[in-house]
Amino acid sequence: MSAREPLPDLDPLQRLLLPVADRFMLLMLSRPPSGTLRTTWVTWATIGLSSVTFAVAGTLTVLLAGAVGRVGPILLVPALPLAFLALGSASLALYGLLQRR
């Protein structure tokens, strides 16, 4: 997929994911030149990095949430930002994969 190749039309799932993926890219200081992923291809490197970030942040969130009963609610302090990181990176990876099908 070259930069000049036209982007496919959005399916209903992509329409739901686009605002989340756009905000995630903005928060990660990786906003595309066009300002939105609607007009920009998500690179394979970004899809891969987002997938790994989802796996690591998601795993840590589950481990921390599981330990809340033993250690206490203080573990929710790091678990909540990790959960948002996992959800944002998952939406970006899924959006990019859907672009390329």
KACOR-V207636 format. One record per pair of residues at least 4 apart in sequence whose ideal C-beta (glycine too) atoms are under 7 Angstrom apart, sorted by the first residue. I is the first residue (numbers start at 1). GAP is how many residues later the second one is. Records with the same first field share a line. If there is no record, write none. Layout:
BEGIN
I=GAP + GAP
END
This chain:
BEGIN
1=4 + 40 + 99
3=38
7=32 + 34 + 92
8=91
10=4 + 5 + 8
11=87
12=4
13=4 + 85
14=4 + 81 + 84
17=4 + 74 + 77 + 78
18=4 + 19 + 20 + 77
19=4
20=4 + 68 + 71
21=4 + 16 + 70 + 71 + 74
22=4 + 14 + 15
23=4
24=4 + 64 + 65 + 67 + 68
25=5 + 6 + 7 + 12 + 67
26=5
31=4
32=4 + 5 + 8
34=5 + 6
36=4
37=5 + 58
41=58
42=4 + 5 + 50 + 53 + 54 + 57
44=4
45=4
46=4 + 46 + 50
47=4 + 46 + 49 + 50
48=4
49=4
50=4 + 39 + 42 + 43
51=4 + 42
52=4
53=4 + 32 + 36
54=4 + 32 + 35 + 36 + 39
55=4
56=4
57=4 + 25 + 28 + 29 + 32
58=4 + 28
59=4
60=4 + 22
61=4 + 18 + 21 + 22 + 25
62=4
63=4
64=11 + 14 + 15
65=14
67=4 + 8
68=4 + 5 + 7 + 8
71=4
75=4
76=4
78=4
79=4
80=4
81=4
82=4
83=4
84=4
85=4
86=4
87=4
88=4
89=4
90=4
91=4
92=4
93=4
94=4
95=4
96=4
97=4
END
